[in-house]
Amino acid sequence: MSDTQWPVFEVFHQQARGEPHVHVGSVHASDAEVALLMAKEQFGRRQACVNFWVVPADAITATAYDDVDIFEHGTDKSYREAYGYETTRRVRAQTTKRPRSLRPPEE
């Protein structure tokens, strides 16, 4: 960062109470208070929001793209998924059948 440029703050906003904060962009500001004002001007006019977070960009730690093994699953837990069970196949087969009222009469 040069001496003539303000630090970068990442901006997150919340559209309604109880909703998660979502990253909407970044602003250059001298401090967090000014960053909040700039975030309101830049991101609060066009979108409905009830709250802002500003975070100094240099305070964020991220994973490296080369570090792909951090996202690999340690164990196979496919047994937790219902798609492999026989019951699921039978239920799907039942839901694709026509209801009795629409079936032709049996002889």
Contacts in CASP RR format, 6 or more apart in sequence:
PFRMAT RR
TARGET T0000
AUTHOR 0000-0000-0000
METHOD contacts of the structure
MODEL  1
MSDTQWPVFEVFHQQARGEPHVHVGSVHASDAEVALLMAKEQFGRRQACV
NFWVVPADAITATAYDDVDIFEHGTDKSYREAYGYETTRRVRAQTTKRPR
SLRPPEE
1 7 0 8 1.000
5 28 0 8 1.000
6 28 0 8 1.000
6 29 0 8 1.000
6 30 0 8 1.000
7 28 0 8 1.000
7 29 0 8 1.000
7 30 0 8 1.000
7 56 0 8 1.000
7 57 0 8 1.000
7 58 0 8 1.000
8 26 0 8 1.000
8 27 0 8 1.000
8 28 0 8 1.000
8 56 0 8 1.000
8 57 0 8 1.000
8 58 0 8 1.000
9 26 0 8 1.000
9 27 0 8 1.000
9 28 0 8 1.000
9 29 0 8 1.000
9 32 0 8 1.000
9 35 0 8 1.000
9 39 0 8 1.000
9 54 0 8 1.000
9 55 0 8 1.000
9 56 0 8 1.000
9 57 0 8 1.000
10 23 0 8 1.000
10 25 0 8 1.000
10 26 0 8 1.000
10 54 0 8 1.000
10 55 0 8 1.000
10 56 0 8 1.000
10 57 0 8 1.000
10 60 0 8 1.000
11 23 0 8 1.000
11 24 0 8 1.000
11 25 0 8 1.000
11 26 0 8 1.000
11 27 0 8 1.000
11 35 0 8 1.000
11 39 0 8 1.000
11 42 0 8 1.000
11 43 0 8 1.000
11 52 0 8 1.000
11 53 0 8 1.000
11 54 0 8 1.000
12 21 0 8 1.000
12 22 0 8 1.000
12 23 0 8 1.000
12 24 0 8 1.000
12 52 0 8 1.000
12 53 0 8 1.000
12 54 0 8 1.000
12 55 0 8 1.000
13 21 0 8 1.000
13 22 0 8 1.000
13 24 0 8 1.000
13 39 0 8 1.000
13 43 0 8 1.000
13 44 0 8 1.000
13 47 0 8 1.000
13 49 0 8 1.000
13 51 0 8 1.000
13 52 0 8 1.000
13 53 0 8 1.000
14 20 0 8 1.000
14 21 0 8 1.000
14 22 0 8 1.000
14 49 0 8 1.000
14 50 0 8 1.000
14 51 0 8 1.000
14 52 0 8 1.000
15 22 0 8 1.000
15 47 0 8 1.000
15 48 0 8 1.000
15 49 0 8 1.000
15 50 0 8 1.000
16 48 0 8 1.000
16 50 0 8 1.000
17 50 0 8 1.000
17 51 0 8 1.000
21 51 0 8 1.000
21 53 0 8 1.000
24 43 0 8 1.000
24 47 0 8 1.000
25 43 0 8 1.000
26 57 0 8 1.000
27 35 0 8 1.000
27 38 0 8 1.000
27 39 0 8 1.000
27 42 0 8 1.000
27 54 0 8 1.000
28 38 0 8 1.000
29 35 0 8 1.000
29 37 0 8 1.000
29 38 0 8 1.000
29 54 0 8 1.000
32 54 0 8 1.000
32 56 0 8 1.000
35 54 0 8 1.000
36 52 0 8 1.000
36 54 0 8 1.000
39 52 0 8 1.000
39 54 0 8 1.000
40 52 0 8 1.000
43 49 0 8 1.000
43 52 0 8 1.000
44 52 0 8 1.000
63 70 0 8 1.000
82 88 0 8 1.000
END
